[in-house]
């Protein structure tokens, strides 16, 4: 779309198959999130809990769920709405019109790329400037290898693989079909394995590989270590965020979601549809069962059953972890209560001792005491 081009609410609705509620002639020239949107922006609200944000937005055109028609119309009468089934997806469709992504490569193989004569490169590939492709590499069809990437000897790439700039694939790495690897990833480096001999840390050799299955996306700056022997595996359909560390011999199951700065120690494994939130750490040889959800900053030191959510350090079922957190928050209050009870108890003890002493002084002498006198 050319600069300064605009779209009306009706044009956007026609593009999305949505319905306009308000002025169909409302004009926008860009997209923006709801907090930063101005009158020239299209924005969206996708969840009922975000409806209060409409009161403070300057946007005049908002994508909203058809299921919330009554709520959105009554919450902001001066805004034109386009009602669709999935507002965020629709929003990104329009974003692609206003801000189409650029491709950093030209078709074919750049003249500055270095491709081994023993490499097999399929058709319809784009190989960018200063890419290095080693001996006996096999690359399928429709791939895009961006500038500065190094694919070392013996690697295999399937069809429709996208590898962004400055990635390194160590020897014999296997990449499936429809995989995207974002910039500066390192796939297949040796794992962190040493033994101490005569006061020195000696590296343990790694003879295995990394296998990335089909339809995987790996975020920028992520590192995945080769196995000591055998394979480190990333399962089909898994999505890995930026700056994730996956150690040697890990087996990550299919359709996992792994958020930024997560660390998996060596030989950890997961089932299918596991979610690991940001900065969680998974100890070596731990297994996360199918559908397990690991909360942010959680430390996992033992196997976790599937189908449950976990939080804390060490990881506990989330209901139990929540109780512990609430108890910790009450510690200052509990400490003050204990101190007050100690003071009250001491006061009661002193009063009891004083009463006992007074009673002893005021009681009449006994017969034995009179005879002694």
Order of alpha helices (4+ residues) and beta strands (2+ residues): beta-alpha-beta-beta-beta-beta-beta-alpha-beta-alpha-beta-beta-beta-beta-beta-beta-beta-beta-beta-beta-beta-beta-beta-beta-beta-beta-beta-beta-beta-beta-beta-beta-beta-beta-beta-beta-beta-beta-beta-beta-beta-beta-beta-alpha-alpha-alpha
